[in-house]
Amino acid sequence: MAIKKKSKPTLKELMSICGKIMMHQDALRSEITNNARVVDEYIQYKEDKDGFIEYLKTKLEIDDKDKEKAEEE
């Protein structure tokens, strides 16, 4: 039995795949923007931005190594 060599995709197939990737990227960008907007509105609704930032600092480990390097220079 001979192994069948896979053929390269055609330009039309590549363009179709790129179009689908772009549409998916736009959908993700839209979802991220909407989620950021919801978080911002919630913070404004609660009127406790500083408290929310402190809460995030305690819950999330923030990697500020780049910030420390920038302050040293």
N, C-alpha and C positions, 0 to 999 in steps of 0.2 A: 504494500500500500504506500502510495506516495503522499507526502504531506502537502496539502494545498496551501500555497502561499497567499497570505491576505493581501488584497489589493488596497492601494492607497485611496483615501476618500477623495471624491471629486470636489471641484471648486463649489458646485451647487450645494453639496452636503456640508462642506465647511461653512459656507455662508449661512445655511439654515441653523447649524449648531451655534454659530456666533450670535445670530439673532435671538435664539432662545436664551443664551447666556445673558445677553443684554437685557432682555425682558425680565429675567429672574433677578438680575442685579437691581433694576429699577424698582421691582416689587420689594426687595429687601431694604433698599434705601428709603422707600416710602414708609415701611413698617418701623424702621429705626427712628425716622423723623417723628412719626406719630407717637411712638413710645416716649421719646424725649419730651415732646410737647405735653403729654399726660403727666409726666413726672414734674415738669415745671409748673403746670397748673395746680397740681396737688400741693406743691410747696407753697405757692402763693395763697392757696385756699387756707392752709394751716397757719400761714404767716410765721413760720418757724424755720427759716433757712439755716440759721446757725445751729439749731438743735439737730436738724436733719444731717448737716455736714458732720457734726460730732458723732451722730449715730453711725454714719457710714464709716467713719474712721475706726470706730470700735468693731464694727462687723467685718470690714474688708481690710485686708493687708495691702496698703498702698505702697507701690514701688516708686519711691522718689529719688532713686540713685542719680538719675540724670539731672534733677533739680539741684542736688547737693554739689555735683560736679560744676554746674553752671555758676553757682554761688561762690565756689572756690576761685574760679577764674576771674 
